[in-house]
Every structure is written in C-alpha cells, then in structure tokens.
Amino acid sequence: MARATSADGTWLASGGDDTTVRLWDRATQTCSATLTGHYCPVTSVAIAPDGTCSPVAASMEPDACGTGRRAPARAS
C-alpha cells in the first residue's frame, strides 16, 4: 500500500492493489473521497506541500497489469 500524509497532518492519501486512491480524514478516520480510473494497482501517492494545486498525484508500474492503458483519475 502507498501512503502520503498532508503537510498539516489532517488528511492522508492511500493507494493500493484495488486500483483506487482514497483520501482519509485523520480526525474521523473516514474515507472522504475515492479516486477511480486507474487500470493497475497504485504504487505511489504524493501530496503537494501547499495542498492548493493538484493536491494528490498517483503512479503505477508502466503496464504492470498488462492492459497497456491508462486513464485519468476521477472522484466518485
């Protein structure tokens, strides 16, 4: 599982084998958003230091799941 914590420590992002990136509220320990659209397991996540522009980035092994496809993440 890939994880990254926001600079202020109030939320984190996780990614994993289920091909999603989830945003978590650390105070309530609940998932606040699920980003879908990846075709392969998410191998890393990053959060911008200021959190104001593109707060989450995710990556995956190139063609690790054999599809040869990539899609932009979208919130659901």
Backbone as CSV, one residue per row, in Angstrom:
resi,resn,N_x,N_y,N_z,CA_x,CA_y,CA_z,C_x,C_y,C_z
1,MET,0.837,-1.173,0.000,0.000,0.000,0.000,0.883,1.238,0.000
2,ALA,0.475,2.219,-0.779,1.168,3.503,-0.832,0.413,4.500,0.042
3,ARG,1.156,5.348,0.752,0.522,6.337,1.629,1.301,7.647,1.600
4,ALA,0.575,8.740,1.781,1.185,10.059,1.935,0.291,10.869,2.858
5,THR,0.911,11.666,3.727,0.177,12.487,4.686,0.317,13.957,4.316
6,SER,-0.767,14.715,4.457,-0.737,16.147,4.159,0.227,16.856,5.101
7,ALA,0.721,18.016,4.662,1.702,18.773,5.455,1.154,19.144,6.832
8,ASP,-0.142,19.420,6.915,-0.713,19.790,8.213,-1.156,18.576,9.024
9,GLY,-1.047,17.391,8.432,-1.355,16.158,9.152,-2.824,15.845,9.330
10,THR,-3.709,16.609,8.684,-5.144,16.404,8.904,-5.767,15.355,7.993
11,TRP,-5.110,15.034,6.894,-5.654,14.028,5.985,-4.516,13.277,5.318
12,LEU,-4.852,12.128,4.765,-3.848,11.372,4.037,-4.457,10.750,2.801
13,ALA,-3.582,10.324,1.899,-3.978,9.632,0.678,-3.379,8.243,0.716
14,SER,-4.145,7.268,0.251,-3.633,5.906,0.165,-3.968,5.339,-1.204
15,GLY,-3.131,4.434,-1.671,-3.371,3.758,-2.936,-2.926,2.318,-2.799
16,GLY,-3.500,1.445,-3.589,-3.124,0.049,-3.441,-3.572,-0.831,-4.583
17,ASP,-3.635,-2.117,-4.287,-3.943,-3.132,-5.283,-5.348,-3.028,-5.861
18,ASP,-6.251,-2.337,-5.188,-7.624,-2.232,-5.696,-7.765,-1.168,-6.789
19,THR,-6.669,-0.565,-7.216,-6.575,0.436,-8.293,-7.216,1.776,-7.952
20,THR,-7.473,2.048,-6.698,-8.048,3.334,-6.314,-7.077,4.119,-5.437
21,VAL,-7.322,5.427,-5.369,-6.662,6.304,-4.404,-7.765,6.797,-3.490
22,ARG,-7.553,6.671,-2.202,-8.555,7.114,-1.230,-7.985,8.255,-0.396
23,LEU,-8.838,9.240,-0.107,-8.477,10.356,0.753,-9.151,10.146,2.100
24,TRP,-8.369,10.258,3.163,-8.841,9.937,4.512,-8.764,11.145,5.423
25,ASP,-9.798,11.349,6.214,-9.807,12.356,7.275,-9.201,11.693,8.501
26,ARG,-8.089,12.223,8.987,-7.411,11.560,10.100,-8.153,11.719,11.420
27,ALA,-8.883,12.808,11.591,-9.601,13.029,12.851,-10.748,12.032,13.015
28,THR,-11.485,11.804,11.923,-12.646,10.913,11.999,-12.324,9.496,11.532
29,GLN,-11.147,9.322,10.941,-10.725,8.027,10.400,-11.712,7.485,9.374
30,THR,-12.239,8.407,8.535,-13.174,8.009,7.493,-12.632,8.415,6.122
31,CYS,-13.063,7.677,5.113,-12.692,7.976,3.734,-13.574,9.120,3.239
32,SER,-12.959,10.209,2.774,-13.734,11.359,2.312,-13.909,11.366,0.795
33,ALA,-13.067,10.632,0.062,-13.204,10.540,-1.396,-12.456,9.314,-1.896
34,THR,-12.960,8.754,-2.983,-12.301,7.640,-3.649,-12.062,8.039,-5.094
35,LEU,-10.822,8.016,-5.529,-10.455,8.374,-6.894,-10.308,7.084,-7.693
36,THR,-11.067,6.977,-8.768,-11.060,5.766,-9.582,-10.548,6.093,-10.976
37,GLY,-10.354,5.063,-11.774,-9.958,5.271,-13.155,-8.621,4.659,-13.504
38,HIS,-7.870,4.208,-12.518,-6.622,3.508,-12.817,-6.939,2.076,-13.248
39,TYR,-6.116,1.540,-14.109,-6.304,0.169,-14.571,-5.382,-0.809,-13.864
40,CYS,-4.427,-0.297,-13.124,-3.425,-1.128,-12.462,-3.331,-0.715,-10.996
41,PRO,-2.733,-1.533,-10.154,-2.526,-1.147,-8.764,-1.738,0.173,-8.660
42,VAL,-2.108,1.006,-7.723,-1.420,2.272,-7.490,-0.190,1.986,-6.635
43,THR,0.978,2.369,-7.143,2.225,2.026,-6.455,2.807,3.163,-5.633
44,SER,2.342,4.406,-5.847,2.802,5.516,-5.011,1.797,6.648,-5.082
45,VAL,1.765,7.446,-4.034,0.935,8.645,-3.994,1.770,9.783,-3.421
46,ALA,1.434,11.014,-3.785,2.136,12.187,-3.270,1.131,13.309,-3.109
47,ILE,1.388,14.182,-2.158,0.526,15.334,-1.890,1.381,16.582,-2.008
48,ALA,0.884,17.580,-2.745,1.615,18.845,-2.878,1.810,19.472,-1.503
49,PRO,2.979,20.042,-1.249,3.258,20.611,0.075,2.255,21.670,0.521
50,ASP,1.776,22.496,-0.415,0.822,23.538,-0.020,-0.627,23.082,-0.166
51,GLY,-0.857,21.971,-0.838,-2.200,21.420,-0.965,-3.165,22.261,-1.769
52,THR,-2.670,23.292,-2.487,-3.572,24.194,-3.190,-3.789,23.836,-4.653
53,CYS,-2.868,23.139,-5.253,-2.978,22.815,-6.675,-2.629,21.355,-6.878
54,SER,-3.534,20.622,-7.478,-3.293,19.195,-7.723,-2.797,18.520,-6.451
55,PRO,-3.619,18.470,-5.434,-3.128,18.007,-4.136,-2.675,16.557,-4.086
56,VAL,-3.124,15.733,-5.019,-2.740,14.324,-4.970,-2.245,13.878,-6.341
57,ALA,-1.151,13.141,-6.344,-0.654,12.510,-7.566,-0.486,11.027,-7.274
58,ALA,-0.718,10.199,-8.260,-0.569,8.754,-8.088,0.180,8.187,-9.281
59,SER,0.887,7.104,-9.049,1.567,6.453,-10.157,1.394,4.951,-10.050
60,MET,1.711,4.285,-11.133,1.636,2.839,-11.160,2.751,2.330,-12.050
61,GLU,3.086,1.083,-11.896,4.112,0.485,-12.745,3.625,0.535,-14.190
62,PRO,4.472,0.977,-15.131,4.046,1.019,-16.527,3.601,-0.366,-17.004
63,ASP,2.368,-0.434,-17.413,1.775,-1.656,-17.955,1.955,-2.866,-17.037
64,ALA,1.964,-2.632,-15.728,2.176,-3.716,-14.762,1.054,-4.748,-14.808
65,CYS,-0.114,-4.333,-15.221,-1.219,-5.289,-15.247,-1.519,-5.777,-16.656
66,GLY,-0.663,-5.404,-17.621,-0.787,-5.948,-18.965,-1.860,-5.340,-19.837
67,THR,-2.468,-4.224,-19.425,-3.529,-3.643,-20.246,-2.980,-2.690,-21.287
68,GLY,-1.850,-2.046,-20.988,-1.310,-1.045,-21.897,-2.116,0.233,-21.900
69,ARG,-3.070,0.366,-20.970,-3.943,1.532,-20.929,-3.731,2.305,-19.641
70,ARG,-4.001,3.579,-19.715,-4.034,4.442,-18.542,-5.231,5.370,-18.687
71,ALA,-5.773,5.779,-17.588,-6.894,6.701,-17.615,-6.711,7.707,-16.499
72,PRO,-7.215,8.936,-16.695,-7.116,9.920,-15.617,-7.976,9.511,-14.429
73,ALA,-7.498,9.818,-13.241,-8.275,9.518,-12.036,-9.464,10.456,-11.967
74,ARG,-10.537,9.981,-11.401,-11.714,10.828,-11.206,-12.344,10.481,-9.867
75,ALA,-12.880,11.497,-9.218,-13.508,11.289,-7.910,-14.852,10.613,-8.092
76,SER,-15.184,9.734,-7.161,-16.513,9.099,-7.202,-17.152,9.173,-5.847
